[in-house]
């Protein structure tokens, strides 16, 4: 199911028509104690320029030392939860105390599944407010602003499992800025409790830091717990007040308490504040709450015997699972197998490019079988590709066959649990075809649950796969505790208590019920149903629930009056009187989004789309069909937050992020500009083409391979230098192009030698004023006053008329200049716990005549091919490596025949490239000594002597 669970906004100042921000005093900040308690989940503040010493007086007499040029004045959050419906308001205030303009970033991590409802920004008295519009209307307003010469920013977004709201603005000296974001979410019960998480990551000390969580539960609260998630640093800081039906959690550390240590300037506030609670259920299985023409029905029966389950574990054992991910998966599976009950049946399917089964049939979960399954899993050695299609069809076949042969109890539940970390690379590769194959073969009584591990997995695909087949999907990250997360996910689906749960509301005035049938109910969870009714025709709501437990058919009746809840809510200022309406809208929109993605015909999809759109506008919610228009009161400054499209045809699973757009740039749907400058193709596929067979390349530690087209020979040499040194690879001042590389070292020396690699590459296109820095962590584009950072987990294409940058997730970055000059950078990942090796970069540049005759550098000098004569080939000291004489640039050298690697088509093993190796760091082949190619900065041209 696709939903808007994050808006990733890059709010920016346009190059030609920048926002004119007035500089006023600090009166707004002097009166700060007036506003309500608000704040953010994540606000690293990014600024340009140096740091300097400053002190800021604290109300208690404390001082915050070594304050950055942009001061985080306040950092506040307020959450109110009424009957599981949570509304969170986040507010941050910052001041630019430096004498230079600074870039400020408001970056908030919000929960998966939240809907953003409002955003405002105030910069020195200029206020920007938001309205929700139908997407085409929002785009039209953007285009109108551009056509009239007004400042108009273009903002794009796309969901990712870890959702971030990110907005960026440049502010002049002395300016102050305030951000405020509102979002809402439903608290889902998992493993017997509700969990409210607020991600706190200010990145620095804040003069005012405050979080308030208010909980109002008419059912009454069974328990409330705030676990220590900060390693004891804030022991005693959270203040908890709990009554029978209400609770308040306050987290307000002073500046001194925020410090990592008494004399530290770094903040210890870096993590999640978690509030866990559950409600009273007494003898009732459900709670029916009625208010303001809407009702919400919570259903979570307990004390039922578990239903026997037939479960197939389908585990990805491809090469990408090697290392810690596989180790933790094995450990989790051993624990999960121990949790199986004797009445359960199970088997294990593991797959890479092939598919294997531990048992071809389901077997009882006896101690002997479980012990044997553990041994089988422990012997798994990850390798090869990923054949998801065949693995799922094999699991479905095992369950279908057992059902057809009458080997499954009629009272049992059948489940498939898929664990994978990557996209299909073997067998059927088309995701829509895999979905179709699964849907056509799986029986209606089988639920498919999917667990995606890491950043490479196509989580959108797994969600659609599970939603379509009566299951759920979840994503975890390989850099976290995979084992505990896998076990937690399994526990959510491991205890089926009821089958075929049906809700019926017999009164005619009840309408628009979100969902009234559920395949299974699992212990520790909760089913939530919402609907509308006409209060003028009915004073109470009746519900009838039918379901099948392990031993019997159940029929449960509930009757709810309106008056009781109304009286209760009116007495609490923190209770949300619209919680039933909001919860109904939240559930309904999510349900419709799921139905829309699975609509069998275009006509049905159009009808669902129309309903979603109208509800999104009515309830002021950003969804895939709406956009948030952000503008100032005068209407002469306007930005567009374009919500995520529900288009899975392109780049599934990739991070779609916003970017800054310079003044001449416009999206395809806006009026064309005669000189487009910079545009982001959000979600566009990276450029795919057959790599040219002959290139100049630098790989490994570092090995230079120079291809000479005229003589059709590869000449190679190594550079043995020190970590931190920056080497000039291409320096062409006449064309205004340079490429430099900075060396990093291995973790330790081997055999007395420390290997070095390229850990950072810098590309400078002087005529465009464009700098591109590629490291093993990020890709950073600086374009005039605009800076954009991408990660290697992104897939995107951006550029202007001359320079195009294409990022392929986790693999490569390709730069194209004038459609004729190409640079390709490959990312080499190694196991993080490897005792010696580190991640590094490789660079590939095809020979070209597009550089000027004055181009130089370790690679650039060979764009003008020297005369090379190789002769007198003879046996070398190593029988497998013959020697020869080479004449080049007036030198006669002894060279050795050997092999180097080209990793463009095989990133793991590479392709052998035969070459003649020049010893002594290329001496005689390169001009001068290799140390002549050191440059002081990443964007320094080479000064030739």
Residue pairs with C-beta under 8 A, 6 or more apart in sequence:
1 463
1 464
1 467
1 590
1 593
1 594
1 597
2 159
2 460
2 463
2 464
2 593
2 594
2 596
2 597
2 624
2 644
2 646
2 648
3 113
3 115
3 159
3 589
3 590
3 593
3 623
3 624
4 115
4 116
4 159
4 621
4 622
4 623
4 624
4 643
4 644
5 110
5 111
5 112
5 113
5 114
5 115
5 159
5 163
6 110
6 114
6 116
6 157
6 159
6 160
6 163
6 164
6 165
6 644
7 116
7 157
7 165
7 622
7 628
7 641
7 643
7 644
8 157
8 158
8 160
8 163
8 164
8 165
8 166
8 656
8 657
8 658
9 119
9 155
9 157
9 165
9 166
9 167
9 641
9 658
10 155
10 166
10 167
10 168
10 657
10 658
10 659
10 660
10 788
11 121
11 153
11 155
11 167
11 168
11 169
11 630
11 639
12 153
12 168
12 169
12 170
12 660
12 661
12 786
13 19
13 153
13 169
13 170
13 660
13 785
14 151
14 152
14 153
14 660
14 661
14 662
14 663
15 662
15 663
15 664
15 677
15 784
15 785
15 786
16 662
16 663
16 664
17 149
17 150
17 151
17 663
18 151
18 170
18 785
19 123
19 126
19 151
19 169
19 637
21 123
21 124
21 126
21 171
21 172
21 175
22 124
22 125
22 126
23 124
23 172
23 173
23 174
23 175
24 124
24 125
26 95
26 176
28 122
28 125
28 176
28 178
29 73
29 93
29 95
29 176
32 73
32 74
32 93
32 208
35 91
36 78
36 89
37 76
37 77
37 78
37 210
37 211
37 212
38 76
38 77
38 78
38 89
38 90
38 91
38 180
39 74
39 75
39 76
39 77
39 78
39 90
39 91
39 92
39 209
39 210
39 211
40 75
40 76
40 77
40 90
40 91
40 92
40 106
40 108
40 179
40 181
40 200
40 202
41 77
41 90
41 108
41 109
41 110
41 198
41 199
41 200
41 201
42 107
42 108
42 109
42 164
42 199
42 200
42 201
43 72
43 75
43 92
43 105
43 106
43 107
43 108
43 179
43 201
43 202
43 203
44 105
44 107
44 201
44 202
44 203
45 68
45 70
45 72
45 94
45 104
45 105
45 203
45 204
46 103
46 104
46 105
46 168
47 68
47 69
47 70
47 96
47 98
47 102
47 103
47 104
48 100
48 101
48 102
48 103
48 787
49 69
49 98
49 100
49 102
50 69
51 66
51 68
51 69
52 69
52 98
53 65
53 66
54 66
54 67
54 71
54 97
55 63
55 64
55 65
55 67
56 63
56 64
56 67
56 71
56 207
57 63
58 64
58 207
58 254
58 255
60 254
60 255
62 254
62 255
62 256
63 255
64 71
64 205
64 207
64 255
64 265
65 265
66 265
67 97
67 204
67 205
68 204
69 96
69 97
69 98
69 100
69 102
70 94
70 95
70 96
70 97
70 98
70 102
70 104
71 94
71 95
71 97
71 207
72 92
72 93
72 94
72 202
72 203
72 204
72 205
72 206
72 207
73 93
73 94
73 95
73 176
73 206
73 207
73 208
74 91
74 92
74 93
74 206
74 207
74 208
74 209
74 210
75 92
75 202
75 206
75 208
75 209
75 210
76 90
76 91
76 92
76 208
76 209
76 210
76 211
77 88
77 89
77 90
77 91
77 198
77 200
77 210
77 211
77 212
78 88
78 89
78 211
78 212
78 213
78 214
79 86
79 87
79 88
79 89
79 196
79 198
79 211
79 212
79 213
79 214
80 86
80 87
80 213
80 214
80 215
80 216
80 574
80 575
80 576
81 187
81 196
81 213
81 214
81 215
81 216
81 217
82 216
82 217
82 569
82 574
82 575
82 576
82 579
83 216
83 217
83 218
83 219
83 289
83 296
83 298
83 579
83 580
83 583
84 186
84 187
84 188
84 194
84 217
84 298
84 528
84 583
85 184
85 186
85 187
85 576
85 579
85 582
85 583
85 586
86 184
86 185
86 186
86 187
86 196
87 182
87 183
87 184
87 576
87 582
88 110
88 114
88 182
88 183
88 184
88 185
88 198
89 180
89 181
89 182
90 108
90 179
90 180
90 181
90 182
90 183
91 178
91 179
91 180
91 181
92 106
92 178
92 179
92 180
93 176
93 177
93 178
94 104
94 176
94 177
94 178
95 175
95 176
96 102
96 104
96 171
96 172
96 173
96 174
96 175
96 176
96 177
97 174
98 173
99 173
100 173
101 170
101 171
101 172
101 173
102 170
102 171
103 168
103 169
103 170
103 171
103 787
104 168
104 169
104 170
104 171
104 177
105 166
105 167
105 168
106 121
106 165
106 166
106 167
106 168
106 179
106 181
107 164
107 165
107 166
107 167
108 164
108 165
108 166
108 181
108 199
109 162
109 163
109 164
109 199
109 201
110 116
110 163
110 164
110 165
110 181
110 183
110 199
111 163
111 185
111 197
112 161
112 162
112 163
113 185
113 186
113 590
114 163
114 183
114 184
114 185
115 183
115 184
115 185
115 586
115 589
115 621
115 622
115 623
116 165
116 181
116 182
116 183
116 621
116 622
116 628
117 182
117 183
117 184
117 619
117 620
117 621
117 622
118 130
118 180
118 181
118 182
118 620
119 130
119 165
119 167
119 179
119 180
119 181
119 182
119 628
119 630
119 641
120 127
120 128
120 129
120 130
120 179
120 180
121 127
121 128
121 167
121 169
121 177
121 178
121 179
121 180
121 630
122 128
122 177
122 178
123 169
123 171
123 175
123 176
123 177
124 171
124 175
124 176
124 177
126 632
126 633
126 637
127 632
127 633
128 630
128 631
128 632
128 637
128 639
129 630
129 631
129 632
129 633
130 628
130 629
130 630
130 641
131 628
131 629
132 616
132 617
132 620
132 621
132 622
132 626
132 627
132 628
132 629
133 141
133 617
133 626
133 627
133 628
133 629
134 613
134 617
134 625
134 626
134 627
135 625
135 626
135 627
135 642
135 643
137 627
138 626
138 627
138 628
138 629
138 640
138 642
139 627
139 640
139 642
139 667
139 669
139 670
141 629
141 638
141 640
142 152
142 154
142 629
142 638
142 640
142 670
143 666
143 669
143 670
143 671
145 151
145 152
145 636
145 638
146 152
146 666
146 670
146 671
147 671
150 635
150 636
150 637
150 638
151 636
151 637
151 638
152 638
152 639
152 640
153 638
153 639
153 640
153 660
153 661
154 639
154 640
154 642
154 661
154 665
154 666
154 667
154 670
155 630
155 639
155 640
155 641
155 642
155 658
156 642
156 656
156 657
156 658
156 659
156 680
156 682
157 641
157 642
157 643
157 644
157 656
157 657
157 658
158 644
158 645
158 654
158 655
158 656
158 657
158 682
158 683
159 644
159 656
160 655
161 452
161 459
161 475
162 477
165 181
165 183
166 658
167 179
168 660
169 177
170 785
171 177
184 582
184 586
185 586
186 528
186 583
186 586
186 587
187 194
187 195
187 196
188 194
188 525
188 526
188 528
189 278
189 300
189 524
189 525
189 526
190 492
190 524
190 525
191 488
191 491
191 492
191 524
192 278
192 523
192 524
193 223
193 276
193 277
193 278
194 276
194 277
194 278
194 279
195 274
195 275
195 276
196 213
196 274
196 275
196 276
197 272
197 273
197 274
198 211
198 213
198 272
198 273
198 274
199 271
199 272
200 211
200 269
200 270
200 271
200 272
200 273
201 269
201 270
201 271
202 209
202 267
202 269
203 267
203 270
204 266
204 267
205 255
205 258
205 259
205 265
205 267
206 255
206 258
206 267
206 269
207 255
209 252
209 253
209 258
209 269
210 250
210 251
210 252
211 249
211 250
211 251
211 252
211 273
212 248
212 249
212 250
212 251
213 248
213 249
213 250
213 275
214 246
214 247
214 248
214 574
215 221
215 224
215 246
215 247
215 248
215 249
215 275
215 277
216 245
216 246
216 569
216 572
216 574
216 575
216 576
217 245
217 246
217 277
217 279
218 245
218 287
218 289
218 565
218 568
218 569
219 245
219 279
219 280
219 281
219 287
219 298
220 244
220 245
220 279
220 280
221 242
221 243
221 244
221 245
221 246
221 247
221 277
221 278
221 279
221 280
222 277
222 278
222 279
222 280
222 281
223 277
223 278
224 240
224 242
224 247
224 249
224 275
224 276
224 277
225 275
225 276
225 277
226 238
226 240
226 249
226 273
226 274
226 275
226 276
227 274
227 276
228 234
228 235
229 271
229 272
229 273
229 274
230 268
230 269
230 271
233 260
233 268
234 251
234 253
234 257
234 268
237 251
237 252
237 253
237 257
238 249
238 250
238 251
238 273
239 248
239 249
239 250
239 251
239 252
240 247
240 248
240 249
241 247
241 248
241 249
242 248
245 568
246 572
246 574
247 277
248 574
249 275
251 273
253 269
256 262
258 267
258 268
258 269
259 265
259 266
259 267
259 268
260 266
260 267
260 268
279 287
281 287
281 300
281 302
284 558
285 299
285 300
285 301
285 302
285 545
285 556
286 297
286 298
286 299
286 300
286 301
286 543
286 545
286 556
286 558
287 297
287 298
287 558
288 295
288 296
288 297
288 298
288 541
288 543
288 558
288 559
288 560
289 295
289 296
289 297
289 298
289 560
289 565
289 580
290 533
290 540
290 541
290 560
290 561
290 562
290 565
290 580
291 562
291 565
291 566
291 569
291 577
291 579
291 580
292 535
292 577
292 578
292 580
292 581
293 532
293 533
293 534
293 535
293 581
294 530
294 531
294 532
294 533
294 580
294 581
294 583
294 584
295 510
295 530
295 531
295 532
295 533
295 541
295 560
295 580
296 528
296 529
296 530
296 579
296 580
296 583
296 584
297 503
297 528
297 529
297 530
297 543
297 558
298 526
298 527
298 528
299 501
299 503
299 521
299 526
299 527
299 528
299 529
299 545
300 525
300 526
300 527
301 497
301 498
301 521
301 556
302 523
304 497
304 498
304 523
304 549
304 550
305 497
305 549
305 550
305 551
306 341
306 495
306 496
306 497
306 523
306 550
307 411
307 412
307 413
307 496
307 497
307 498
307 499
307 520
307 549
307 550
308 341
308 343
308 344
308 345
308 409
308 411
308 412
308 413
308 550
309 344
309 345
309 412
309 413
309 414
309 415
309 494
309 496
310 344
310 345
310 346
310 362
310 399
310 402
310 408
310 412
310 413
310 414
310 415
311 340
311 344
311 345
311 346
311 414
311 415
311 416
311 417
312 346
312 347
312 348
312 349
312 362
312 395
312 398
312 399
312 415
312 416
312 417
313 333
313 336
313 346
313 347
313 348
313 349
313 417
313 419
314 349
314 350
314 351
314 391
314 392
314 395
314 416
314 417
314 418
314 419
315 329
315 333
315 348
315 349
315 350
315 351
315 377
315 380
315 419
316 350
316 351
316 352
316 386
316 388
316 391
316 419
316 420
316 421
316 422
316 453
317 326
317 350
317 351
317 352
317 380
317 381
317 382
317 383
318 351
318 352
318 353
318 382
318 383
318 384
318 385
318 386
318 421
318 422
318 425
319 352
319 382
319 383
319 384
319 385
319 908
320 382
320 386
320 421
320 422
320 454
320 456
321 329
321 382
321 421
321 453
322 382
322 383
322 831
323 831
323 833
324 478
324 482
324 831
324 832
324 833
325 421
325 453
325 454
325 478
325 482
326 380
326 382
328 481
328 482
328 483
328 486
329 419
329 453
329 482
329 483
329 486
330 377
330 378
330 380
331 483
332 482
332 483
332 484
332 486
332 487
332 490
333 348
333 374
333 377
333 486
334 374
334 377
334 378
335 483
335 487
336 486
336 487
336 490
336 494
337 346
337 365
337 370
337 373
337 374
338 370
339 490
339 491
339 494
340 346
340 365
340 370
341 365
342 364
342 365
342 366
343 365
344 364
344 365
345 362
345 363
345 364
345 365
345 402
345 408
345 412
346 362
346 363
346 365
346 369
346 373
347 357
347 358
347 359
347 360
347 361
347 362
347 363
347 398
348 357
348 358
348 359
348 373
348 376
348 377
349 355
349 356
349 357
349 358
349 391
349 394
349 395
349 398
350 356
350 357
350 358
350 377
350 380
351 386
351 387
351 388
351 390
351 391
351 394
352 382
352 383
352 384
352 385
352 386
352 387
352 426
353 384
353 385
353 386
353 387
353 425
353 426
353 427
354 384
354 387
355 387
355 390
355 391
355 394
357 394
357 398
358 372
358 373
358 376
358 377
360 398
361 398
361 401
361 402
361 407
362 398
362 399
362 402
362 407
362 408
363 369
384 426
385 425
385 426
386 420
386 422
386 423
386 424
386 425
386 426
387 424
387 425
387 426
387 427
388 418
388 420
388 424
388 427
388 434
389 424
389 427
389 428
389 433
389 434
389 437
390 427
390 428
391 418
392 416
392 418
392 434
392 437
392 438
392 448
393 437
393 438
393 441
395 416
396 416
396 438
396 441
396 442
396 443
396 446
397 441
399 408
399 414
399 416
399 443
399 446
400 441
400 442
400 443
400 446
402 408
403 414
403 443
403 445
408 414
411 548
411 550
411 551
413 445
413 447
413 496
413 499
413 520
414 443
414 445
414 446
414 447
415 446
415 447
415 448
415 449
415 471
415 493
415 496
416 446
416 447
416 448
416 449
416 471
417 449
417 450
417 451
417 490
417 493
418 448
418 449
418 450
418 451
418 462
418 465
419 451
419 453
419 486
420 450
420 451
420 452
420 453
420 457
420 462
421 452
421 453
421 454
421 456
421 457
421 478
422 454
422 456
422 457
423 431
423 456
423 457
423 458
423 461
423 653
424 431
424 434
428 434
428 437
431 458
431 461
431 648
431 652
434 461
434 465
435 461
435 464
435 465
435 468
438 448
438 465
438 468
438 469
439 468
439 469
442 448
442 469
444 470
446 469
446 470
447 469
447 470
447 471
447 493
447 519
447 520
448 465
448 466
448 469
448 470
448 471
449 466
449 471
449 472
449 473
449 489
449 493
450 462
450 463
450 465
450 466
450 471
450 472
450 473
450 474
451 462
451 473
451 474
451 475
451 476
451 486
451 489
452 458
452 459
452 462
452 473
452 474
452 475
452 476
453 475
453 476
453 477
453 478
453 482
454 477
454 478
455 477
455 478
455 793
455 809
455 810
456 653
456 793
456 809
456 810
457 475
457 653
458 652
458 653
459 473
459 475
459 653
460 648
460 652
460 653
461 648
461 652
461 653
462 473
462 475
463 473
464 597
464 598
464 648
465 473
466 472
466 473
467 473
467 594
467 597
467 598
468 598
470 519
470 520
471 493
472 492
472 493
474 489
476 482
476 485
476 486
476 489
479 832
491 524
492 522
492 524
492 525
493 522
494 522
495 522
495 523
495 524
496 520
496 521
496 522
496 523
497 521
497 522
497 523
497 549
497 550
498 520
498 521
498 547
498 548
498 549
498 554
499 519
499 520
499 521
499 547
499 548
499 549
500 517
500 519
500 546
500 547
500 548
501 517
501 518
501 519
501 520
501 521
501 527
501 545
501 546
501 547
502 516
502 517
502 518
502 545
502 546
502 547
503 513
503 515
503 516
503 517
503 529
503 543
503 544
503 545
504 516
504 543
504 544
504 545
504 546
505 513
505 516
505 531
505 541
505 542
505 543
505 544
506 542
506 544
507 533
507 538
507 541
507 542
509 533
509 534
509 537
509 538
510 531
510 532
510 533
510 538
510 541
511 531
511 532
511 533
512 531
512 532
512 584
512 588
513 529
513 530
513 531
514 529
514 530
514 531
514 584
514 587
514 588
514 591
515 529
515 587
515 591
516 529
518 527
521 527
521 547
528 583
528 587
529 587
530 580
530 583
530 584
530 587
530 588
531 584
532 584
533 541
535 562
539 561
539 562
540 559
540 560
540 561
540 562
541 559
541 560
542 557
542 558
542 559
543 557
543 558
543 559
543 560
544 555
544 556
544 557
545 554
545 555
545 556
545 557
545 558
546 553
546 554
546 555
546 556
547 553
547 554
547 556
548 554
568 575
569 575
569 577
570 577
576 582
581 619
582 619
585 615
585 618
585 619
585 621
588 615
589 612
589 615
589 616
589 619
589 621
589 623
592 608
592 611
592 612
592 615
593 612
593 623
593 624
593 646
595 608
596 605
596 608
596 609
596 612
596 646
597 646
597 648
599 605
599 608
609 625
612 623
612 625
613 623
613 625
613 626
615 621
616 622
616 623
616 625
616 626
617 626
622 628
622 641
622 643
623 643
624 643
624 644
624 645
624 646
625 643
625 646
626 643
627 640
627 641
627 642
627 643
628 640
628 641
628 643
629 638
629 639
629 640
629 641
630 638
630 639
630 640
630 641
631 637
631 638
631 639
632 638
644 656
645 683
647 683
650 683
650 684
650 685
651 683
651 684
651 685
651 795
653 809
654 683
654 794
654 795
654 796
654 809
655 791
655 793
655 794
655 795
655 796
655 809
656 682
656 683
656 796
657 682
657 790
657 794
657 796
658 680
658 682
659 680
659 682
659 788
659 798
660 678
660 783
660 786
660 787
660 788
661 678
661 679
661 680
662 677
662 678
662 783
662 784
662 786
663 677
664 673
664 675
664 676
664 677
664 678
665 673
665 676
665 677
665 678
665 679
665 800
666 672
666 673
666 676
666 679
667 679
675 801
676 800
676 801
677 800
678 783
678 786
678 798
678 799
678 800
679 798
679 799
679 800
680 796
680 797
680 798
681 796
681 797
681 798
682 796
683 795
683 796
684 796
684 797
685 795
685 797
686 795
686 796
686 797
686 806
686 807
686 808
686 809
686 812
686 814
687 797
687 804
687 806
687 814
687 816
691 824
691 844
691 904
691 905
692 822
692 846
694 707
694 709
694 846
694 847
695 707
695 824
695 844
695 845
695 846
695 847
695 902
696 704
696 705
696 706
696 707
696 844
696 845
696 846
696 847
696 859
696 862
697 704
697 705
697 842
697 843
697 844
697 845
697 902
698 704
698 705
698 729
698 741
698 758
698 842
698 843
698 858
698 859
699 705
699 842
699 900
699 901
699 902
699 903
699 910
700 757
700 840
700 842
700 901
701 718
701 746
701 755
701 756
701 757
702 718
702 719
702 741
702 743
702 756
702 757
702 758
703 716
703 717
703 718
703 900
703 901
704 716
704 717
704 718
704 719
704 858
704 859
704 922
705 714
705 715
705 716
705 900
705 902
705 913
705 915
706 714
706 715
706 716
706 859
706 862
706 925
707 713
707 714
707 847
708 714
708 715
708 862
708 865
708 866
708 868
709 847
709 865
710 865
711 865
711 868
711 870
713 868
713 870
713 915
713 916
714 900
714 913
714 914
714 915
714 916
715 868
715 886
715 895
715 915
715 916
715 918
715 925
716 898
716 900
716 915
716 916
716 917
716 918
717 917
717 918
717 919
717 921
717 922
717 925
717 926
718 921
718 922
719 727
719 858
719 921
719 922
719 930
720 753
720 756
720 921
721 727
721 743
721 756
721 930
721 931
722 743
722 745
722 756
723 743
723 744
723 745
723 754
723 756
724 742
724 743
724 744
725 742
725 743
725 934
726 740
726 741
726 742
726 743
726 934
726 935
726 936
726 937
726 938
726 940
727 740
727 741
727 742
727 743
727 858
727 930
727 933
727 934
727 935
728 738
728 740
728 856
728 857
728 858
728 860
728 933
728 934
728 935
728 940
728 941
728 942
729 739
729 740
729 741
729 761
729 843
729 857
729 858
729 859
729 860
730 737
730 738
730 739
730 845
730 851
730 855
730 856
730 857
730 859
730 860
730 863
731 738
731 739
731 855
731 856
731 857
731 860
731 935
731 941
731 942
732 738
732 851
732 852
732 854
732 855
732 856
732 857
732 860
733 766
733 854
733 941
734 852
734 854
734 855
735 850
735 851
735 852
735 855
736 764
736 765
736 766
736 767
737 763
737 764
737 765
737 766
737 817
737 851
738 762
738 763
738 764
738 766
738 857
738 939
738 940
738 941
738 942
739 761
739 762
739 763
739 764
739 823
739 843
739 845
739 857
739 859
739 860
740 761
740 762
740 935
740 938
740 939
740 940
741 758
741 760
741 761
741 762
741 841
741 843
742 758
742 759
742 760
742 761
742 762
742 938
743 756
743 757
743 758
743 759
744 756
744 757
744 758
744 759
744 760
744 838
744 840
745 754
745 755
745 756
745 757
745 838
746 754
746 755
746 756
746 757
746 836
746 837
746 838
747 834
747 835
747 836
747 837
747 838
748 754
748 835
748 836
750 836
755 836
757 838
757 840
757 841
758 840
758 841
758 842
758 843
759 775
759 776
759 838
759 839
759 840
759 841
760 773
760 774
760 775
760 776
760 841
760 938
761 773
761 774
761 775
761 825
761 841
761 843
762 771
762 772
762 773
762 774
762 938
762 939
763 771
763 772
763 773
763 774
763 815
763 823
764 770
764 771
764 772
764 939
765 771
765 802
765 803
765 817
767 802
768 783
768 800
768 802
768 803
769 783
769 784
770 781
770 782
770 783
770 803
771 781
771 782
771 783
771 939
772 779
772 780
772 781
772 782
772 805
772 815
773 779
773 780
773 782
773 938
774 780
774 813
774 825
774 841
775 841
776 792
776 827
776 838
776 839
776 840
776 841
777 791
777 792
778 789
778 790
778 791
778 792
779 789
779 790
779 791
779 792
779 794
779 805
779 807
779 813
780 787
780 788
780 789
780 790
781 787
781 788
781 789
781 790
781 798
781 805
788 798
790 796
790 807
792 807
792 809
792 810
792 827
793 809
793 810
794 807
794 809
795 807
795 808
795 809
796 806
796 807
797 804
797 805
797 806
797 807
798 804
798 805
799 805
799 816
802 817
802 818
803 815
803 816
803 817
804 815
804 816
805 813
805 814
805 815
806 813
806 814
806 815
806 816
807 813
808 814
810 827
810 829
811 826
811 827
811 907
812 824
812 825
812 826
812 827
813 824
813 825
814 822
814 823
814 824
814 825
815 822
815 823
815 824
815 825
816 822
817 823
817 850
818 850
820 848
820 850
821 848
821 850
821 851
822 845
822 846
822 848
823 843
823 844
823 845
824 843
824 844
824 845
824 904
825 841
825 842
825 843
825 844
826 841
826 842
826 843
826 844
826 903
826 904
826 907
827 839
827 841
828 839
828 840
828 841
828 842
828 903
828 907
829 839
830 837
830 838
830 839
831 837
842 903
844 902
844 904
845 859
847 862
847 863
847 865
848 863
849 863
851 860
851 863
853 864
855 861
855 863
855 864
856 927
856 942
856 944
857 933
857 942
858 922
858 926
858 930
858 933
861 926
861 927
866 888
866 889
867 888
868 886
868 887
868 888
869 886
869 887
869 888
870 884
870 885
870 886
870 895
870 916
871 884
871 885
871 886
871 887
872 884
872 885
873 882
873 883
873 884
873 897
874 882
874 883
874 884
875 882
875 883
876 882
876 883
876 896
876 897
877 883
878 896
881 896
881 897
881 898
882 896
882 897
883 894
883 895
883 896
883 897
884 894
884 895
884 897
884 916
885 892
885 893
885 894
885 895
886 892
886 893
886 894
886 895
886 916
886 918
886 925
887 893
888 924
888 925
889 924
889 925
889 927
891 924
891 925
893 918
893 919
893 924
893 925
894 919
895 916
895 917
895 918
895 919
896 916
896 917
896 919
897 914
897 915
897 916
897 917
898 914
898 915
898 916
898 917
899 912
899 913
899 914
899 915
900 912
900 913
900 915
901 910
901 911
901 912
901 913
902 910
902 911
902 912
902 913
903 910
903 911
904 911
905 911
918 924
918 925
921 929
921 930
922 930
923 929
923 930
926 933
932 945
933 942
935 941
935 942
935 943
